[in-house]
Amino acid sequence: MVDTAEQVYISSLSLLKMLKHGRAGVPMEVMGLMLGEFIDDYTVRVVDVFAMPQSGTGVSV
């Protein structure tokens, strides 16, 4: 059996920014972008994240 599990490496600063953005958006949903690169077919490295300046409506689409 071939191992096709994917791995994502997230920098410490990116993780802190995601957690801060997520906590600020409670109880609405939050949206953002992750900036990174593909290391190989099964590995992604996230080096920075950006919060989207939109406010959620609480309505699912």
Order of alpha helices (4+ residues) and beta strands (2+ residues): beta-alpha-beta-beta
